[in-house]
Amino acid sequence: MNVKAVLLIALLLGLFASPLYAADGELTNLGLAIGAGIAIGVAALGGGIGQGRTAASAVEGIARNPNAADKIFTPMILGLALIESLVIYGLVIAFMLQAKI
């Protein structure tokens, strides 16, 4: 990722973070909605990248050594389940933030 993209993301987050400090320290509805959206967006992005890399590595390992498919498949499924559980935590956090609106 280049520096311009990082600065643009930081600027956008800074603009959207200003409603979070309104109303004497209490979160506003807009701030909660933005927080919920960011929570599920980052969780889905990270989970998708993690699952893609896990599956790619497993397929590459099986392609290099087809006899190890049984030994690779079980840890891959376990890893995918754990990655998905983290995405579900992000969804739960988003729902909790939406419930406060």
N, C-alpha and C positions, 0 to 999 in steps of 0.2 A: 504494500500500500504506500502510495507516495505521500509526501508531506502536505500537499495541497488538500488531499482528501481528508487527512487527519485533522487539519485545521478547520475545514468546512464542517466536519462532524462535531468538533469541539464548539464551534460557533453556534451551530444549531442547538446543541444541548444546552449551551449557555442561555440562548434566547428562550428556550422552553422551560428552563429551570427557574426563571424569575417568578412565575406564579406560585411556586412552591413556598416562597418566603412571604407571601401576602397574608393578611388577616392575623397579625400578631403571632406568627409562628405556626399557625394551623395550616394544614394542607388544604388547598382549594380543590374544587371538583375537577378543574382542568388539570391541575398538577397530578391528581390521583389517576386521571384517565391517561395522561402521558406516561406516568410511571408504570401503569398496568400494560400499556402498549409496548413500552421498552422492555419490560420484564419478559413478556411472552415472545417478543421479537428476538431478543438476545438468546433466550433459551432455545428457541427453534433454530436459529442460525448456528449456534454452537453444537446443538445436538445433530443437526444435519451434516455439518462438517465432520463431526466425530464419527458418526455412523458411516459416512462415505469413506473415510480413511480406514476405518476398521474393516469394512467389507472389501475394500481394495487390497489391503494387506493380506487378508485371509485368502482371497482368490489368487493373489500372487504366490503365496506360500503353497497353496494346493497345486498351482500350475508348475511350480518348481519341483515339488515332491508329492505326486498323487497318492503315495502310500500313507502320507501323514494327514490325509483328509479327516479321518476320525478324530485325531488328536487336535486338529485346528478348529473343527466345527463347533465343538462344545464350548471352548473358551470364547469363541467369537459370539455365539448366541448369548452367553452370559454377559459379555461386554456390551452387546447391543441393548440388552435388557436394562443394564445399569445406566447406560447413556440415556435411554428413554425415560427412566425414572427421574433423572435430573430435569428433563424437559417437562415432565408432569409437575415437578415442584415449581417450576416457573409458571405453569398454568394455574396452579393453586395460589401462588402469590398474586397473580393477576386477578383471579376471582376475589381474593380477599381485599385487594385494593378497590375493585369495582363495587364490592359490598359496602364500602365506606362512603360511596358517592350518594 
